[in-house]
Amino acid sequence: QLVKEKTHIAQQYNNKSVAEQNSLDLSWDLLMEPMYADFRACIYETDEEFCRFRQLMVNMVLATDIMDKELGALRKGRWEKAF
């Protein structure tokens, strides 16, 4: 719907997985606040772990986008390859 209405937020995310990308941005900004430093330290310690955690988070949230046909085809292909 956000893409159909040509909203600013849809343009910000290039009309792709708009709600999902916005959720990621908001949650990531919240997680990076100083009050969550101890929590972050439990999740990752190294730059490599940080990057891996970020990628996992992005992949999990974007996987919830059921409207994106391209992502759906990729998921289906991986599923068929795995099973």
Summary of the structure (lengths in Angstrom):
residues: 83
radius of gyration: 15.5
end to end distance: 33.9
largest distance: 42.8
contacts: 173
relative contact order: 0.10
helix: 71%
strand: 0%
